[in-house]
Amino acid sequence: MKSEKRPDPNVIHPIEGYDKEIYVKPTIKNPNILVGDFTYIADSDFESHVTHFYPWSRDTLIIGKFCQIAAGVEFVMNDANHQMNAVTTFPFYTLAGWEMNTPDPSEMPFKGNTVIGNDVWIGQNAVILPGVHVGDGAVIGANSVVGSDVAPYTIVIGNPAKVLRKRFDDELIGSLLKFRWWDKSVEEINSLIPILTCSDLEKVREEIEARL
């Protein structure tokens, strides 16, 4: 069905008359959250799903294009971590009345930026822990807790999240990672939709290879 409207990554509500699904990018206020075009969440406030993220935080949350983020997903950032190299993990320095200076950053666990690739589907109530890298085309099962990296086009489920299977064989995965359909123009993506949504993977393989 041909639409009269051109897809616009800068609109907040891509479904007319429905405010519980938003394109994330135009809503971001935190400069340490970077989100690509057309990534959406099934909610009306994305930043409430990014927790333990303060003005002094050292990490960045990076999410690619065309990601699909279900309701209840949480991105836990590095400042959720407590000191692990001492007798107690209790954060005295954060609470009034306790005589403890703020620890040097080198004393605190830090796992780096959290990076989500392009065309990633994150299921309902999944939790992404600090420093995780999720590859393009991956699928995170509902209620999963992801504490380690996820390879491109791989399905993970559970707590802790474990690999269920790859979505495609290595040859097709390699072709898709070279093709990078999400970086193409809106017009070209529209023309590619019959291929991108086709369940005949041999046909998809041939069509993608012919365009590389």
Secondary structure by P-SEA (a helix, b strand, c coil): ccccccccccccccccccccccccccccccccccccccccccccccccccccccccccbbbbbbcbbbbccbbbbbccccccccccccccccccccccccccccccccccccbbbbbcbbbbccbbbbccbbbbccbbbbccbbbbcccccccbbbbccccccccccccaaaaaaaaaaccccccaaaaaaacccccccaaaaaaaaaaaac
